[in-house]
């Protein structure tokens, strides 16, 4: 955010204030020089055959402004030493006790297992894009993990399995978060003090430590988010050197990190929106620069299209291409995908199989529902219990391959030719489906369904294929026209019940024990096309038809890419809170209302509890309000034309430009969760917490530097130093008190005497 532009704009405001007989202070360009203006001026001076010592950047990456600001009472220490201090503390706090506890903790059950799937090349399904799990699997493979640990449940001992590499990889990426935050705040504020405040808050936050030390997606996601923001801020500082090598470097890095963030979790969209808004503002500023021709503006626009849209899109698609190439073996994720998708997986019964291409009368088939976990159309000898519709044979959806999934296709008049080439089933035909094992027909009537009361019951009815008119169904190929054939694997088909006008439907609801906890099948009177009412023919047996290899029906890459995204989005929206499940609310998060138990529940177990350092989190929350007050006061003062000294004007610029960017980042990563219907957890807040912490660093720094409003030098300097020391002591002491949350607790619980956390359970909702 160009501080010199902010100063220039307010200089113009200051000119108008002189008309009101208010005294203003002239601001020299040198006083508020930033690194980018230093480079620009140096370039201009060389062009004119002159050079200025003040215009060159110092070796530590800061501009001559720091020497000028030093004359205003701020003596900045060398940046390289401070950066190395931040690096050392960040890595040491994250890598400390990285192998403890030596058992599965919380969601390591999922993401460790998924890392194993990549090593074994076994296909699986997850609601998040694949990059995070791919990197976890790669880290495990490189460090000697063989992918054989089952990751069944939390608490399982790792024993001889090499798990430290996957944990260490996540911890290393988590260690970069305070470093990136330090550099971002330094760029936005040009204040080492603000950057150090930010870094110390993140380094000594127990929540950030805990979430970085385990095999989770969160540290990977936050790494890319922070890297994208840092790249964006660095790119903004190159605005006066367009199309140079550093300008292109930071533009490309923005694109790479945006693809990385979205490739780990879909919430990476939030940082994409942040970068997008910054880019729109930047292009709008360029459009108002009359020194640029329309050709120059077009070049800027195209460069951003390439770097921020095409490059991330290419990388994102490449991630999925690698994902599909690596996971080429049948696994637990098969059933979530279409039959055509499954045919490409080695070990699946559809892989390299052959069957007739088009559905015909007399065929034996399996019918698969297209909703996630919709299952195969299934029946068995058991009847619906008394009081549940008609006491006829149960029809359900079953998630696994089974002999009871087989159905025979007959004409409505039962006249299926037994010789010659059988007739093919077409869009609009009326058929009867007979369950092969029990010889009962697929049937529906006006009795209500077992669980979905507004739908009709579906049963098996009749004997040896003989039933009644309620056994007739009309075949409808989705998007087809009358006479279109039904292609196995590929055609989406609906079955409309002729008597009642309803459509065969898989509700996704699990039946009670009398239904063997299989999925309810109903006949829905609501005819809108949805995956729950769409089916496809998977297995197709008809010895009187020629077989084709299913390899010719395999979907191409763009099809499976689109299908995987549809299924991931449906899976995310289907993550609803279960009965009696602890569901965190977004308003809980900023106040640190409740954490997450990573490991252990009693005094004999090694306990780890994800909870932010309450002193830091409540300081962040208070600073949000303080920031708004300070911005409001500065805005009113400027609007009314009050005189501001050079230093105060600079502080106002940093608050409004740098702080405004961080506040926007916090809002984008927090507010959308209020609109989500899916189940939410405490750890979803951590990306927003990073922006809040950076805003705290800037706000507290400017607050402390405003001590001269109360006292004159040198007393104001002393007050500032006392405030900084008090802040540092508070953060360190709170970390000392709460560090067992991250590094593990044993022995008595918090409410018992002798506990390491005795007296520290400040909120009843904390569960340590």
Order of alpha helices (4+ residues) and beta strands (2+ residues): alpha-alpha-alpha-alpha-alpha-alpha-alpha-alpha-alpha-alpha-alpha-alpha-alpha-alpha-alpha-beta-beta-beta-beta-beta-beta-beta-beta-beta-beta-beta-beta-beta-beta-alpha-alpha-beta-beta-alpha-alpha-alpha-alpha-alpha-alpha
